[in-house]
Amino acid sequence: MGSLSNRKSTLRIVYPIPIFLVFLLSPCLAGNVPANFVFGDSLVDAGNNNYIVSLSKANFIPNGIDFGKPTGRYTNGRTIVDIIGQKVGFKDFTPPYLAPTTVGDVVLRGVNYASGGGGILNFTGKIFGGRINLDAQLDNFANTRQDIISRMGDLGAMKLLQRSLFSITIGSNDFINNYLTPILSAAEQKLVSPETFVGAMISRFRLQLTRLYSMGARKMVVANVGPIGCIPFQREINPKSGDDCVSFPNQMAQLFNTQLKSLVAELSANLDASKFLYADVYAIVDDIIHNYQSFGFENANSSCCHIAGRFGGLIPCGPPSKICSDRSKYVFWDPYHPTDAANEIVADRLLDGHSDDIWPLNIRRLIQS
């Protein structure tokens, strides 16, 4: 990853620039892509978990402090897909599927199906109770697709979906809140090898991505799993790692990512007229963490929003939490999720980066194609 280490983001926005100004200043590529459909977990959830009974929620302070209010996003401001949407010229943020206002012509501009705690495997996130795993997210998209067909007809709907941008950011919870869950996963780890577990994830993901294609998606950005061994939560529960990232979770992520890149290549070759992109979020975030000062950060291992623990990673962000003095100087907002500032660097590199960030082309080139 040496080729990544000296790169800096040149498009960083430091709050408090009002969010509406970012929309106004964005160059418009949205004419090339009529809608934005988002699938994933808490890294991109825009508020779906607000509407379900779940232990995984973010619709309370201080989450959303730079958004003006809590929205259900698990960060201080915007998610990666929010920022990409702004920069390609979408008028509004893509709304959550379960919001009562996500009806009518709104769905013609895209819908966000992501859910905090969700995963590729249906058992993932069971510890939270309610969550919307990827199979259920695809069921929800099928409902949206029927709504679009009823409004535009089969041909119109097909054309809209084929030109639309689809992103899938999922897989972290399959490790953090399934295979690597403290105490609860001890028996599973003895019975199921990492290779077998990752193989099950890839097999399921192949079916899910193929189903999405069969429902009309053609331009799909598939994000890999980031360096989960570097999040404050993992650092906290693995004190023997000291100041270093925890190796085993990162090894699991890399095992999955290697097979995921092959899967993306396989699907691109076998599914006619499809354009799958492999977004190497692992490499980008790893670069940020290990070269954080060159990106303008002062802290790359601790939660800005913190209550307890050496890294502030023991307890999720909530009303009793303390907040760091400058959120733009922290890579991590809470024990699990990046700050708006870190999300912007990731978004910029997925939008305009080289093939070592996103392969075989970046999102801007995908939209223009």
Disulfide bonds with the S-S distance in Angstrom:
Cys230-Cys245 2.06
Cys304-Cys324 2.06
Cys305-Cys317 1.99
